[in-house]
Amino acid sequence: MTSFDSPPQLNVWRALLALAVVFIMLATTGWTAVRHHRNEASPLRAALTAWEHGSLNGHALPAPDGSPTRLAHFFASLPPHQRGRLAARYPLAVGNMNGAPVELRYRANRLALDKARKVEAKRVHDIRLSERGHADAKQRMKRFALLSRPDRKILAFDPLGNGRVAEVFGDLDTAERVSVVVPGVDTNVLTFQRTFRKYSAPVGMARSLYAAERAVSPHIRTAVIAWADYTAPVGLGVDAATSMRADDGAVRLNATLRGLPGRSPITLYCHSYGSVVCGVAARHLPSRVSDITVAGSPGMRAENAADLGTHARVWATRDRDDWIQDVPYMEVGGLGHGADPVSSGFGARVISSADAKGHTGYFAPGTESLSNFAEIGTGSYRSVRCADADPHCQEGFSGSASA
């Protein structure tokens, strides 16, 4: 792999091209993606409000947005039948409550998904909807049914708008290391899992990473989370060129991380716009986040790794034919996401992504990017293969595994 630094003249032309594209987008599409769903009622907000006004045995329930530690203590103080009663009464609230036992959240979200499926089943036959509306309702009904199967471990779910969801592979309660996949543009409940091009979707990415981690270090108990619990930009419009979605996503990501059980190290895998989310979140990450790995990044809202304000190690990769390399790495008036994470001046550890194809091929089996992700996720840092442009990405590790 050759150096990813660009000549100054090329950077100037890219900057001018970026500004031209932004002006065209503003003139033709405006901020429609930002306004989308603004006036819709939120089922999750309604569920949380019901919880706030609820009680158990004559006592008020704790604030649903309280500290995960306090909520964990609350649920631990209850006998199993009372925990189950709360999950049945407030499924959407409990299913998204950081600090609630993960098994209880899985159970609650199955109930919430089944309820959402029934809502969509009614919409399928709603004569007020257009043909496109009926088709959308049918798709959502099928997706909710798939996600509510007993073998799925849904950690978070919100049916509002295009939908948000997070799923766990492995056992979070016993995991010695946890990996979290943060996807990018056009991620929603319908694109969360794909039959074709499956490794470009969060479920395919997470499943592939989980299998790779078990293959490289079968003695280490791991868990992987496909985290699509934020409202991602739709398409490559103005939303994708700003940090608006990332700002909200970063808050949600940090809340999720602080609510995970145990104290095992956490590694983030941030793809495309997901790396913007991780960059914004970096300064406030819990201390147990040991590594941040970005792939196909348009920037992390920082000029270098030190500006991220995190003690976590920062890794970066980009394959040779990823179109993201043609995005101007700059930030002007809130547009653009800053420096290129694989450039020599950024200061990340640049790893190989040999055999990865295009912008969405980093988690495909057989690629060096996936192999490297698995080595990082299991703490086998000395086994990571560096990019040609950064042959020293392993420096600082004395053994085959390091926390």
KENU-233893 format. One line per 4 residues: number of its first residue (from 1); their letters; for each residue z, x negated, y of C-alpha. Coordinates in pm, 1 decimal. Layout:
<atoms>
NUM = A = Z/X/Y  ...
</atoms>
This chain:
<atoms>
1 = MTSF = 0.0/0.0/0.0  -96.3/-135.3/337.1  97.5/-119.1/660.6  109.3/221.8/822.8
5 = DSPP = 128.4/91.3/1177.7  -163.5/202.2/1398.4  -341.6/14.7/1678.9  -224.3/120.7/2028.9
9 = QLNV = -569.4/255.8/2116.7  -565.4/485.3/1812.8  -222.1/615.4/1906.5  -348.0/701.7/2256.8
13 = WRAL = -641.7/896.6/2117.7  -413.0/1076.0/1874.3  -180.2/1171.4/2158.2  -466.6/1313.4/2362.3
17 = LALA = -596.1/1501.3/2059.8  -250.5/1645.5/1995.0  -216.3/1774.7/2349.8  -562.2/1930.9/2334.8
21 = VVFI = -479.1/2105.5/2007.1  -148.9/2234.9/2147.8  -316.9/2381.0/2456.7  -575.1/2553.8/2237.6
25 = MLAT = -303.1/2700.7/2015.6  -106.0/2825.7/2314.0  -414.2/2984.5/2465.7  -528.4/3156.1/2146.6
29 = TGWT = -215.8/3238.5/1947.9  74.5/3197.0/2188.2  421.6/3214.5/2039.0  358.7/3498.5/1793.8
33 = AVRH = 527.7/3317.4/1506.0  842.4/3280.1/1715.7  850.2/3650.4/1795.1  782.8/3758.7/1435.7
37 = HRNE = 1059.3/3973.4/1285.8  1279.4/3945.9/1595.9  1353.1/4317.9/1602.1  1401.7/4368.3/1228.6
41 = ASPL = 1745.4/4468.3/1102.7  1898.9/4199.5/885.3  2033.2/4316.2/547.5  2243.2/3999.6/530.6
45 = RAAL = 2395.6/4063.1/873.2  2476.5/4419.7/767.0  2639.7/4289.6/448.9  2850.6/4038.6/640.6
49 = TAWE = 2957.8/4306.7/885.4  3066.7/4526.7/595.5  3268.1/4234.2/456.9  3431.8/4175.4/794.9
53 = HGSL = 3550.2/4537.8/798.9  3650.2/4537.1/432.3  3981.2/4476.5/259.2  4128.9/4392.6/-79.0
57 = NGHA = 4463.4/4527.9/-191.6  4531.0/4641.1/164.0  4468.3/4296.0/312.3  4178.3/4197.5/539.0
61 = LPAP = 3915.9/3971.9/389.4  3875.2/3620.2/534.9  3600.9/3553.9/788.8  3273.8/3508.1/595.8
65 = DGSP = 3175.8/3215.1/819.8  3512.0/3042.4/784.1  3546.2/2693.1/644.2  3421.6/2651.8/285.9
69 = TRLA = 3762.3/2507.4/193.0  3946.4/2816.8/312.9  3703.3/3050.5/137.0  3727.8/2846.2/-181.9
73 = HFFA = 4107.1/2878.6/-172.4  4075.9/3253.2/-116.3  3852.5/3309.4/-418.5  4061.8/3073.5/-632.7
77 = SLPP = 4368.4/3287.7/-556.6  4204.6/3598.6/-705.7  4194.8/3700.2/-1071.5  3842.3/3718.5/-1220.7
81 = HQRG = 3819.4/4097.7/-1205.6  3889.4/4099.6/-830.7  3630.7/3831.0/-766.1  3382.7/4038.8/-965.0
85 = RLAA = 3473.8/4348.9/-765.9  3397.3/4171.0/-438.7  3064.1/4044.7/-572.0  2970.0/4397.7/-677.7
89 = RYPL = 3082.1/4553.9/-349.2  2934.5/4291.2/-116.5  2662.9/4116.0/-322.7  2450.8/3983.2/-36.7
93 = AVGN = 2756.6/3857.9/153.1  2919.5/3685.2/-144.9  2586.6/3547.7/-265.0  2542.6/3358.7/63.1
97 = MNGA = 2905.5/3261.4/121.9  2957.0/2886.3/137.2  3284.3/2819.2/-38.1  3257.5/3100.2/-291.8
101 = PVEL = 3240.6/2980.4/-656.0  2879.3/2905.5/-742.6  2885.9/3114.5/-1061.4  3007.9/3410.0/-855.4
105 = RYRA = 2728.7/3351.4/-604.3  2472.8/3351.9/-886.1  2610.6/3684.1/-1011.3  2619.3/3836.3/-664.2
109 = NRLA = 2265.4/3729.0/-585.5  2135.2/3883.1/-908.0  2280.0/4212.7/-785.3  2137.8/4159.7/-434.8
113 = LDKA = 1795.1/4074.3/-573.9  1795.1/4380.4/-796.5  1881.0/4597.8/-495.5  1603.8/4433.1/-292.0
117 = RKVE = 1361.7/4489.5/-581.4  1440.8/4862.9/-578.4  1378.2/4875.8/-203.0  1034.8/4718.8/-251.4
121 = AKRV = 959.0/4954.3/-543.7  1000.7/5246.6/-303.2  782.6/5075.1/-41.8  502.9/5039.8/-297.1
125 = HDIR = 463.1/5419.6/-286.2  537.7/5466.5/84.2  237.3/5653.0/229.6  317.0/5518.3/575.4
129 = LSER = 223.3/5163.8/468.2  -126.2/5021.3/478.3  -302.2/4891.7/169.7  -193.7/4542.8/268.6
133 = GHAD = 166.3/4665.2/309.6  161.5/4814.4/-39.9  27.3/4489.3/-183.7  298.8/4289.9/-5.3
137 = AKQR = 569.3/4523.6/-134.9  435.2/4489.6/-488.3  437.0/4109.4/-462.8  791.9/4103.1/-331.7
141 = MKRF = 908.4/4347.7/-599.3  770.5/4120.8/-871.8  916.6/3807.6/-713.8  1263.3/3963.2/-676.1
145 = ALLS = 1252.8/4074.0/-1039.6  1164.6/3720.2/-1148.0  1441.1/3562.6/-941.1  1702.0/3809.4/-1070.0
149 = RPDR = 1658.9/3709.4/-1434.1  1985.3/3600.5/-1603.6  1863.6/3242.6/-1646.2  1805.4/3188.3/-1271.1
153 = KILA = 2083.2/3034.7/-1060.3  2020.8/3168.4/-711.2  2256.7/3004.6/-462.1  2132.2/3189.7/-152.7
157 = FDPL = 1906.2/3484.6/-81.2  1801.2/3683.6/225.0  1516.5/3939.5/205.0  1465.5/3956.6/582.4
161 = GNGR = 1111.1/3890.3/700.1  932.2/3648.1/470.5  1258.2/3582.8/288.6  1486.7/3283.6/227.2
165 = VAEV = 1614.2/3156.8/-105.4  1779.9/2858.5/-276.5  1800.1/2788.6/-649.6  2001.9/2545.1/-861.5
169 = FGDL = 1885.8/2348.8/-1166.6  2169.3/2197.5/-1365.0  2543.6/2247.6/-1329.4  2672.5/2204.0/-973.6
173 = DTAE = 3036.7/2218.7/-1081.8  3011.3/1918.9/-1315.9  2727.2/1720.1/-1156.4  2795.9/1353.4/-1087.3
177 = RVSV = 2504.6/1342.8/-843.9  2333.9/1625.7/-654.5  1980.2/1631.4/-515.1  1854.7/1881.2/-257.2
181 = VVPG = 1482.9/1944.2/-200.1  1402.4/2061.7/155.4  1043.0/2192.3/178.8  817.5/2239.4/479.7
185 = VDTN = 565.3/2474.9/641.4  475.2/2810.7/483.7  778.1/2819.8/255.8  913.0/3168.5/190.6
189 = VLTF = 1025.6/3389.4/-94.9  666.4/3443.4/-215.3  566.6/3075.1/-204.2  900.9/2957.4/-344.1
193 = QRTF = 741.5/2929.7/-687.1  375.4/2891.6/-781.1  186.7/2909.5/-1110.2  -99.6/2698.7/-978.9
197 = RKYS = -25.7/2382.3/-780.7  331.0/2435.9/-895.7  456.3/2096.0/-777.6  371.2/2190.2/-419.5
201 = APVG = 633.1/2468.1/-425.2  1013.4/2423.2/-404.4  1084.1/2540.7/-760.5  820.2/2310.6/-907.4
205 = MARS = 944.1/2018.2/-695.9  1306.0/2070.3/-799.2  1232.9/2125.1/-1167.8  1014.2/1815.3/-1178.0
209 = LYAA = 1281.1/1605.9/-1005.2  1554.8/1738.4/-1235.2  1350.9/1644.5/-1543.5  1270.6/1300.5/-1399.4
213 = ERAV = 1635.9/1228.2/-1317.8  1743.2/1322.4/-1669.1  1468.5/1099.9/-1810.8  1559.0/786.3/-1611.9
217 = SPHI = 1937.4/827.0/-1642.2  2023.5/1064.6/-1928.3  2390.1/957.9/-1917.9  2435.1/1084.7/-1559.7
221 = RTAV = 2499.5/1456.4/-1505.4  2275.5/1575.2/-1224.2  2193.7/1898.1/-1043.3  1898.6/1972.1/-817.1
225 = IAWA = 1875.2/2244.6/-553.6  1544.4/2392.4/-435.9  1661.6/2475.3/-84.2  1433.4/2713.8/106.2
229 = DYTA = 1718.6/2885.4/288.2  1568.9/2851.4/636.3  1284.0/3020.2/820.5  1000.5/2770.2/793.1
233 = PVGL = 706.0/2762.2/1035.5  405.5/2971.7/938.8  91.9/2759.7/938.1  20.3/2455.9/1151.9
237 = GVDA = 72.4/2626.6/1486.4  311.0/2574.3/1773.6  614.5/2648.8/1554.6  528.5/2352.3/1332.9
241 = ATSM = 483.7/2126.3/1635.3  833.2/2191.8/1773.0  1185.4/2164.5/1635.9  1277.4/2529.2/1690.5
245 = RADD = 1273.7/2616.4/1319.9  1427.5/2280.9/1232.9  1717.9/2331.4/1472.2  1823.2/2650.2/1293.7
249 = GAVR = 1739.4/2504.1/954.1  1957.0/2198.8/1018.2  2260.5/2417.5/1089.0  2198.4/2614.7/770.4
253 = LNAT = 2141.3/2298.8/565.9  2465.0/2138.9/679.0  2655.0/2460.9/608.5  2511.9/2465.8/256.8
257 = LRGL = 2600.5/2102.2/192.5  2957.3/2147.6/314.4  2996.0/2445.3/84.1  2890.6/2267.2/-236.0
261 = PGRS = 3165.4/2210.4/-492.0  3298.8/1865.8/-580.6  3266.9/1531.0/-409.0  2968.6/1379.7/-587.9
265 = PITL = 2702.1/1197.8/-381.5  2417.0/1407.5/-243.2  2059.0/1293.7/-188.0  1817.3/1487.8/33.5
269 = YCHS = 1445.1/1499.3/-42.5  1267.8/1622.1/267.6  898.4/1702.6/244.2  665.4/1747.7/542.7
273 = YGSV = 832.4/1971.0/806.5  1142.2/1957.1/586.1  1184.8/1600.4/710.4  1211.7/1738.8/1064.5
277 = VCGV = 1493.7/1963.2/940.9  1666.3/1666.0/777.5  1618.2/1451.9/1087.4  1784.2/1710.5/1309.9
281 = AARH = 2061.0/1765.0/1053.6  2125.4/1392.8/998.9  2386.4/1337.7/1269.3  2614.8/1609.1/1129.1
285 = LPSR = 2566.8/1558.0/756.2  2885.0/1549.8/545.3  2986.9/1199.3/441.1  2900.0/1261.3/75.5
289 = VSDI = 2526.9/1260.2/164.9  2437.9/906.6/55.9  2058.4/909.1/90.6  1782.1/1083.9/283.0
293 = TVAG = 1431.9/1050.9/137.2  1131.5/1179.0/332.0  777.5/1225.0/200.4  465.8/1313.2/398.4
297 = SPGM = 673.1/1329.3/716.8  533.9/1425.0/1060.4  843.3/1258.3/1210.9  1219.3/1309.3/1210.4
301 = RAEN = 1281.1/1374.5/1582.1  1389.2/1013.4/1620.0  1232.7/685.0/1729.1  1401.0/488.1/1452.0
305 = AADL = 1642.1/532.1/1163.6  1940.5/423.5/1373.8  1872.6/710.0/1617.3  1935.4/959.3/1336.7
309 = GTHA = 2306.6/887.9/1369.4  2379.8/894.6/997.1  2541.9/649.5/756.4  2310.1/769.6/477.4
313 = RVWA = 2035.6/534.7/361.2  1692.7/647.0/483.0  1391.5/615.8/250.8  1032.3/711.2/333.7
317 = TRDR = 697.1/733.8/159.8  341.4/851.5/222.6  45.1/829.8/-9.4  -290.4/688.4/96.0
321 = DDWI = -478.3/1018.7/130.2  -209.6/1234.7/287.1  -364.3/1404.0/592.2  -27.5/1393.5/771.5
325 = QDVP = -103.5/1033.2/869.5  -353.8/1170.8/1123.1  -86.6/1369.3/1306.7  11.0/1193.1/1631.9
329 = YMEV = 354.6/1037.6/1585.6  493.3/1115.4/1927.4  711.6/1363.3/2114.8  609.8/1498.8/2455.4
333 = GGLG = 794.1/1785.3/2619.1  934.3/1905.4/2289.8  598.2/1890.8/2111.1  565.4/1648.7/1821.7
337 = HGAD = 837.8/1493.7/1609.5  864.0/1129.5/1709.6  797.1/801.4/1534.6  636.6/753.9/1194.6
341 = PVSS = 912.1/707.2/930.7  694.3/472.9/722.0  610.1/244.4/1015.7  772.3/-97.9/1013.9
345 = GFGA = 951.6/-31.4/1341.8  1126.4/283.2/1220.6  1359.9/96.8/987.8  1347.6/317.0/676.6
349 = RVIS = 1320.2/170.7/326.6  953.7/237.9/245.9  888.2/315.8/-120.6  570.9/342.8/-325.3
353 = SADA = 396.5/674.0/-387.7  117.6/536.4/-604.3  -79.2/802.5/-797.6  41.1/1082.2/-566.3
357 = KGHT = -249.9/1289.3/-436.2  -271.4/1447.9/-93.2  7.7/1604.3/107.4  172.0/1800.4/-173.1
361 = GYFA = 150.4/1566.6/-469.6  472.4/1366.1/-432.9  668.3/1552.3/-703.4  392.8/1558.3/-965.1
365 = PGTE = 488.9/1397.4/-1299.7  345.4/1049.6/-1348.4  357.8/951.7/-981.8  559.1/655.6/-854.9
369 = SLSN = 694.5/875.1/-579.0  862.8/1106.4/-832.7  987.6/810.5/-1034.0  1133.2/656.2/-720.3
373 = FAEI = 1293.3/985.3/-620.2  1462.9/1002.4/-960.3  1590.8/644.2/-934.6  1734.4/712.6/-589.5
377 = GTGS = 1884.4/1042.6/-698.8  2068.8/881.5/-988.8  2181.0/578.8/-787.3  1954.4/334.4/-972.7
381 = YRSV = 1845.1/167.8/-652.1  1743.7/-165.2/-806.9  1479.0/17.9/-1009.7  1304.9/162.7/-703.0
385 = RCAD = 950.2/35.9/-648.2  887.2/-65.0/-289.1  566.0/-3.9/-98.5  347.0/-308.9/-40.6
389 = ADPH = 424.8/-277.9/330.8  798.9/-308.6/263.3  866.1/-536.2/-36.5  1232.5/-563.6/63.7
393 = CQEG = 1326.7/-194.0/40.9  1581.5/-276.3/-233.7  1775.4/-528.2/-30.3  2151.2/-479.8/-23.7
397 = FSGS = 2197.3/-358.1/-379.1  2375.9/-589.2/-619.2  2348.0/-391.0/-940.8  2125.1/-145.5/-1123.2
401 = ASA = 2318.3/145.9/-976.3  2509.5/172.7/-653.7  2682.5/456.5/-473.1
</atoms>
